[in-house]
Amino acid sequence: RFPAQRLHPSPSWENMVDKVFQKMFIFLVLTFILGSLLSGVFYKWQTKTIIPKEDWLMSQVYRKDTLNSTCLMNNLSHSQSKVKHNVARQIFVEHNHKFIYCEVPKVGCSNWKKIIFLLTMNLSRKANEVNHDVIHQTPLIKRLSSYPSDYQKKLLTSYTKVMFTRDPLERLVSAYRDKLLHSEPYYSITVANEIKAMCRKNKNSTEKVTFPEFVNFILTKKQELLDVHWKPMFLLCDPCNIHYDIMGKFETLEQDSEHVLRNIDAPEDMHYPNLKTYSSEKRTSDDITLEYLRKLSSEQIEKIKKLYQMDFALFNYPYDLKMNLYETDTV
């Protein structure tokens, strides 16, 4: 009898199995890497072409739903035969692209007026080439108020209507910085002197108006009589009775403005310019707004909150968040 022998696969068979497993492993790794790359490319393509459009349309639905429900709850929707004159004066009409824009000062309106000017004149220049001072004085861009009331109604039902909003407190701080801290004669002299006469014992003081003085001055006025730069936005554009097709926000200005321009078939190379009047200064941000809010008393804060309460509600700006930050910083 021969001793039992354990059978082993031949070395050549082992090598073949190892090579098959190696090739399968390499194949799986390459498939995974390629799949990851392709899915990444596909995701980026989706993000650029499909998702923003869908997200943007959904944000529009949400903004309008919030606006409409708040209008109804506060009884701000009325069946009126014609647009109020002070509202019609805020609205600009561009006929070539059937575009209507409601001007809200301190919400990028100067740049929108430059765009309207270029569209009206069929000019191929860039918006940043249009002179800032000229754009506020030219008679070439038309206000809705310059047309008869019947024609106004026709334009409002057939043109694309756009309104942009901004956080009310940030807009207020921006208006103060722009109008009271610079040398524009009407605001830095006429309005400033009126504020000083109301707030200071020494009316001839040459020191600039402080933010608390500015706020006290505003709080003495009726809403309807406030200057357009700090008047509540809902009073300027009456969005409860003029149903704007696009509700843009300063906080999403780049995305919203691009959709507006494509929506009205503006030239492909036309884009909203990233310009501000005083380019050397920082744009009014959350941090800068809070810096100014800290200078106010809690009583002033409560009164300002009440003054702009409809703007906060209609345009869905959570003032409690800013107020909480304000309270935390001043405790």
Buried (B, 14 or more C-beta within 10 A) or exposed (E): EEEEEEEEEEEEEEEEEEEEEEEEEEEEEEEEEEEEEEEEEEEEEEEEEEEBEEEBEEBBEEBBEBBBEBBEEBEBBEEEEEBBEBBBBBBBBBEEBBBBBBBBBBBBBBBBBBBBBBBBBEEEEEBEEBEBEEBEEBEEBBBBBEBEBEEBBEBBEEBBBBBBBBBBBBBBBBBBBBBBBEEBEEBBEEBBBEBBEEBBEEEEEEEBBBBBBBBBBBEEEEEEEBBBBBBBBBBBBBBBBBBBBBBBBBEEBEBBBBBBBEBBEBEEEBBBBEBBEEEEEEEBEBEBBBBBBEEBEEEBBEBBBEBBBBBBBBBBBEBEEBBEBBEEEBE
